[in-house]
Amino acid sequence: MQQTRSEAREVVLSVKDLTVGFGEKIVLDKLNLDIYRGEILGFVGASGAGKSVLMRTVLRLLPRRSGSIEILGADYDAVDEVQRIALDTRLGVLFQHGALFSALTVKENIQLPMREYLDLPQWLMDELAYLKIELVGLKPDAADKYPSELSGGMIKRAALARALALDPDLVFLDEPTSGLDPIGAAEFDELIAQLRDTLGLTVYMVTHDLDSLFSVCDRIAVLGQKRVLVEGTLDDMLAFDDPWVQSYFRGKRARSIPRPEPSGGHPVK
Ligand SMILES: Nc1ncnc2c1ncn2[C@@H]1O[C@H](COP(=O)(O)OP(=O)(O)OP(=O)(O)O)[C@@H](O)[C@H]1O
């Protein structure tokens, strides 16, 4: 039943038989993964399993040995330079720890992708930057602040504003709530869900945060044994017979987090 519904949905990222390695070491081996338009996919796995490697390979920051990656219906290897740049503008990335440029203000950080990809007058880039700042729930006076003057939560929001600078379709978030206190993390999760609903974003979120997985992710994929071990709903995770998956989703921490009702909205689709 679920498969029929998934098949009808538009695939915005399709990874097929992806193999990535460093020297003798194979990190990902014939990995397959699809992400559907409008969903928030939570990507989990043990430390060192290769979550960041996968994200960086999809973003073409790392080379792959074999396999194909289709983003928004286009095969990166088959498009020309102009189409490649156009595709890049439809992707937003929030790297772990925010990764803002410390010598630039929030506004200038947000305007970096605009400068790189668009040819806009300064006044328009200023207006757009203020729009993004508002969109992520920051006050306008954050625009002229430097990253060192911001709290951890504000840095995450500013980095998210930069990821949204070019109005992307697909956003990659690498551990967006790491380092935030539980309230800050819950607010950030709420913001992600809100942006998905209002902007129609598709979100690929690498996370260790069980609260995020339980509260905002529509689907979960687990990386293990160099591939996607299991993907689906929380119930699929709970039913999956693997020691790491069982201890992760049924462990003490997981049990202490209230799960939403299956019919109540987010996690089960
Ligand atoms: N540039 C690189 N050169 C060599 N090995 C690398 C490189 N990048 C990553 N690796 C290795 O690939 C493996 C997967 O790393 P990765 O950072 O993707 O793990 P992860 O699942 O994101 O872990 P974590 O949850 O701790 O962030 C690790 O063994 C790492 O040492």
The ligand as an SDF file (V2000), in Angstrom:
LIG
                    3D

 31 33  0  0  0  0  0  0  0  0999 V2000
   38.1830   12.7270    2.6480 N   0  0  0  0  0  0  0  0  0  0  0  0
   38.2680   11.5400    3.2360 C   0  0  0  0  0  0  0  0  0  0  0  0
   39.3680   10.7520    3.0970 N   0  0  0  0  0  0  0  0  0  0  0  0
   39.4500    9.5520    3.6730 C   0  0  0  0  0  0  0  0  0  0  0  0
   38.4870    9.0060    4.4400 N   0  0  0  0  0  0  0  0  0  0  0  0
   37.3740    9.7260    4.6320 C   0  0  0  0  0  0  0  0  0  0  0  0
   37.2040   11.0290    4.0440 C   0  0  0  0  0  0  0  0  0  0  0  0
   35.9900   11.5000    4.4030 N   0  0  0  0  0  0  0  0  0  0  0  0
   35.4280   10.5480    5.1840 C   0  0  0  0  0  0  0  0  0  0  0  0
   36.2580    9.4750    5.3170 N   0  0  0  0  0  0  0  0  0  0  0  0
   35.9440    8.2630    6.0540 C   0  0  0  0  0  0  0  0  0  0  0  0
   34.6900    7.7760    5.6410 O   0  0  0  0  0  0  0  0  0  0  0  0
   33.9820    7.1980    6.7500 C   0  0  0  0  0  0  0  0  0  0  0  0
   32.5990    7.8250    6.8480 C   0  0  0  0  0  0  0  0  0  0  0  0
   32.7340    9.1830    7.3220 O   0  0  0  0  0  0  0  0  0  0  0  0
   31.5090   10.1600    7.4950 P   0  0  0  0  0  0  0  0  0  0  0  0
   32.0790   11.4670    7.9360 O   0  0  0  0  0  0  0  0  0  0  0  0
   30.6740   10.1500    6.2720 O   0  0  0  0  0  0  0  0  0  0  0  0
   30.7170    9.4640    8.6760 O   0  0  0  0  0  0  0  0  0  0  0  0
   29.3530    9.9530    9.3430 P   0  0  0  0  0  0  0  0  0  0  0  0
   28.3950    8.8250    9.2080 O   0  0  0  0  0  0  0  0  0  0  0  0
   28.9470   11.2570    8.7750 O   0  0  0  0  0  0  0  0  0  0  0  0
   29.8140   10.0940   10.8530 O   0  0  0  0  0  0  0  0  0  0  0  0
   29.3580   11.1360   12.0080 P   0  0  0  0  0  0  0  0  0  0  0  0
   27.9800   10.7370   12.4050 O   0  0  0  0  0  0  0  0  0  0  0  0
   30.3370   10.8420   13.0980 O   0  0  0  0  0  0  0  0  0  0  0  0
   29.4600   12.5250   11.4620 O   0  0  0  0  0  0  0  0  0  0  0  0
   34.8590    7.4080    7.9670 C   0  0  0  0  0  0  0  0  0  0  0  0
   35.5610    6.2170    8.2210 O   0  0  0  0  0  0  0  0  0  0  0  0
   35.8040    8.5090    7.5560 C   0  0  0  0  0  0  0  0  0  0  0  0
   37.0400    8.3840    8.2180 O   0  0  0  0  0  0  0  0  0  0  0  0
  1  2  1  0
  2  3  1  0
  2  7  2  0
  3  4  2  0
  4  5  1  0
  5  6  2  0
  6  7  1  0
  6 10  1  0
  7  8  1  0
  8  9  2  0
  9 10  1  0
 10 11  1  0
 11 12  1  0
 11 30  1  0
 12 13  1  0
 13 14  1  0
 13 28  1  0
 14 15  1  0
 15 16  1  0
 16 17  2  0
 16 18  1  0
 16 19  1  0
 19 20  1  0
 20 21  2  0
 20 22  1  0
 20 23  1  0
 23 24  1  0
 24 25  2  0
 24 26  1  0
 24 27  1  0
 28 29  1  0
 28 30  1  0
 30 31  1  0
M  END
$$$$
